[in-house]
Amino acid sequence: MTPTLESVLADWRERASAARRARATPQADLIDEICADVARAAEDYLRFLSERDAQLRSAKGVRYLRSRFPEWEAQGNARRNAKGDREYRALVVPTRANIVAARERGRRGEHAA
């Protein structure tokens, strides 16, 4: 079975702790730094949003999110928390366009990247 990114990061953070206990501080610090960089790069994958936060991020209704929940859950991109509430990986939740910011960039003559 392929390990999840969360479990790989947890395992390596534990290895860093073990290295620190063995007084291998430079190696432990390097492992921690790499884990932090990977976690930052994969933030939208690692972060789960509540259903309400997913609605705010996407401007989609609860019906939209719930209709996709089974598929996303099967893919590992949605889950139920301990209370049974639905949660969605930020990665799969569409992001609402920031119209105000786009208009301001246009007024300043900036182009989309």
SVG drawing of the C-alpha trace seen along z (x, -y; Angstrom):
<svg xmlns="http://www.w3.org/2000/svg" viewBox="-28 -52 53 54">
<polyline fill="none" stroke="black" stroke-width="0.4" points="0.0,0.0 1.3,-3.4 1.8,-5.7 0.0,-9.0 1.9,-12.3 0.6,-13.0 2.1,-9.7 5.4,-10.2 5.7,-13.7 4.8,-12.3 7.3,-9.5 10.1,-11.8 9.3,-14.3 9.5,-11.3 12.9,-10.5 14.0,-14.1 12.9,-13.8 14.8,-10.5 17.9,-12.2 17.6,-15.1 17.4,-12.7 20.6,-11.0 22.2,-14.5 22.3,-14.6 20.9,-18.1 22.2,-19.2 20.5,-16.2 17.3,-16.7 17.2,-20.3 17.7,-19.4 14.9,-16.8 12.6,-19.4 13.4,-22.0 12.7,-19.6 9.4,-18.5 8.3,-22.2 9.2,-23.0 7.2,-20.0 4.2,-20.9 4.2,-24.5 4.4,-23.4 1.5,-20.9 -0.6,-23.2 -3.8,-22.9 -3.4,-19.1 -2.8,-18.7 -5.5,-21.2 -9.1,-20.1 -11.9,-22.7 -15.1,-22.5 -18.2,-22.4 -18.9,-26.1 -15.3,-27.1 -15.5,-25.2 -18.7,-27.1 -17.0,-30.4 -13.9,-29.5 -15.8,-28.4 -19.1,-30.3 -20.7,-26.9 -23.7,-25.7 -23.9,-22.8 -25.7,-20.8 -22.7,-21.1 -20.3,-20.0 -22.4,-17.2 -23.0,-15.9 -19.2,-15.5 -18.5,-14.3 -18.7,-10.5 -16.3,-10.7 -13.9,-13.0 -14.1,-10.8 -13.2,-7.7 -10.2,-9.6 -9.1,-10.6 -10.0,-14.2 -12.9,-14.4 -13.7,-12.9 -15.9,-13.0 -14.4,-14.3 -14.9,-12.8 -18.2,-14.6 -19.4,-13.3 -19.2,-16.6 -18.0,-16.7 -14.6,-18.1 -12.9,-18.7 -9.3,-19.0 -8.6,-22.6 -7.1,-21.2 -10.4,-20.0 -12.6,-22.9 -12.8,-25.4 -11.6,-28.9 -13.9,-31.8 -12.5,-34.5 -11.5,-37.7 -13.3,-40.1 -12.4,-43.2 -8.7,-42.4 -8.8,-41.6 -10.5,-45.0 -7.9,-46.8 -5.1,-45.1 -6.8,-46.0 -7.0,-49.7 -3.3,-49.7 -2.6,-48.2 -1.3,-44.9 -1.8,-41.6 -2.7,-38.2 0.3,-36.1"/>
</svg>
